[in-house]
Amino acid sequence: MSWITEIARPDIQALAPYQHAVWEPGLVRLHANELPWRAAADGSEAGLNRYPEPHPQALAGRLALHYLVNADAVLPCRGSDEAIDLLTRCYARCGRDAVVITPPTFGMYALCARVQGAAVIEVPLRRESGYGVDVPALLKAVTSAVKLVYLCSPNNPTGNRIDRATVLALAGALAGRALLVIDEAYVEFSGAPSLSADLQALPGLVVLRTLSKAHGLAGARCGAVLADPQIIALLRRVIQPYAVTQLTIEAVFRALEPAALDEARARVSLVISERTRLAAALAARSTVRHVWPSAANFLLVEFADAGAALQRCHAAGLLVRDLRHLPSLGQSLRLSIGTAEQNDRLLQALP
Ligand SMILES: Cc1ncc(COP(=O)(O)O)c(C=O)c1O
């Protein structure tokens, strides 16, 4: 066992995995207490009367091809939300361990830690450097209680990317102490390559990917942990069997067909060009204080009066995200990039 699993909760290391029903799809299934007939409205390929594969290996293999890693380095899960939950439950002991987050950032890292009873240590991003990571402060914050350090790149809600050199330097500095988890939910919109290419060299690096954003499958709930096979094996002990539903497995296989991937790439390009158009149009307005550069499918925009902007959007039937409650974001709203027509409506509605 190496340090990447030695720092996990000892009770999880010792846990005997749940013995699920044997998976032999070629045989008649009289072993899982299922109904032998499909429901009338069942439009799935495999039949929803049957449990899906408990730990979907074929899906892991397909995701591995897509993300350019080995199949044993992939854990398919119910969105990256579940990945964050699994990592927290496997690594952070209640009342003893801690995670480091870099606010303003995605809320699930702190939420999962608090549900687990782990401490949350905040190392704020530096607004003055375009929400860059404060590397010295972060390294100082990593006490022996810290098991997970989360970075989000591109970051939600600020939209900026963390450069590869910073991530690699941090992963090196944290080796032997804590896992460095890079959430790449929006990486497809950034034009930058995924850090999954660095997994083999840096066993303490964990990359989170999702089908929710660039592939348009938020409703299907599918994400993936990409990590050293020892970490994947540990998380598999804790993930629920059948976590990824049959409908989702089938939807992901369809989304990774060549034609669907071409379409996804075209839509990502469209989002990027609309992002540029929206950013330029907003930056020209006197009611807008700042449009932060974005490598994601949203813009962080500071208004002179975010409350008024929010009200006008709502009156026009448009929902945008109010971020005024977050420290350091002041009068900010987060605007997801929609279709050209939706973005026009947004531009018309905003002051
Ligand atoms: C940075 C980040 N990570 C993860 C998620 C959750 O993604 P998923 O739909 O895969 O659970 C989101 C959702 O908005 C996000 O912004």
The ligand as a Gaussian input file, in Angstrom:
#p B3LYP/6-31G(d) Opt

LIG

0 1
 C      -17.154000      22.990000     -10.451000
 C      -18.261000      22.004000     -10.454000
 N      -17.999000      20.752000     -10.127000
 C      -18.957000      19.820000     -10.124000
 C      -20.254000      20.150000     -10.430000
 C      -21.292000      19.092000     -10.354000
 O      -21.334000      18.419000     -11.552000
 P      -22.151000      17.092000     -11.744000
 O      -23.363000      17.466000     -12.507000
 O      -21.225000      16.222000     -12.513000
 O      -22.482000      16.519000     -10.406000
 C      -20.585000      21.457000     -10.799000
 C      -21.959000      21.813000     -11.130000
 O      -22.331000      22.908000     -11.396000
 C      -19.548000      22.414000     -10.783000
 O      -19.779000      23.694000     -11.093000

